[in-house]
Amino acid sequence: MDDRSGPAAAAHDHLLTPGEVARLFRVDPKTVTRWAAAGKISAVRTLGGHRRFPAGEIHGLLDHGRVDADPDGA
């Protein structure tokens, strides 16, 4: 049964800031923004227009593979 309420759902639905994601991958926050713009990671926008990243997806990328460090190929 998956009622999607309580602490487990809160942890699953937790959103990270670009700075938090950048620290996890040891890159600049602007790189995280480029990854989101390129569609390499998903992002949601807050009402204020800021990007937030699903913690579950980010931790999955850390556990199973890495996002390309240079999405522009430069």
LINTA-V829308 format. One record per pair of residues at least 12 apart in sequence whose ideal C-beta (glycine too) atoms are under 8 Angstrom apart, sorted by the first residue. I is the first residue (numbers start at 1). J is the second residue. Records with the same first field share a line. If there is no record, write none. Layout:
# LINTA-V829308
I=J ; J
This chain:
# LINTA-V829308
11=55
12=55 ; 56
13=54
14=54 ; 55 ; 56
15=44 ; 52 ; 53 ; 54 ; 55
16=52 ; 53 ; 54 ; 55 ; 58
17=50 ; 52 ; 53
18=32 ; 33 ; 51 ; 53
20=53
21=41 ; 53 ; 58
24=58 ; 62
25=62 ; 66 ; 67
27=69
31=69 ; 71
32=53
33=51
34=71 ; 72
35=67 ; 68 ; 71
36=51 ; 53
38=71 ; 72
40=67 ; 68 ; 71
41=53 ; 57 ; 58 ; 61 ; 67
42=54 ; 57
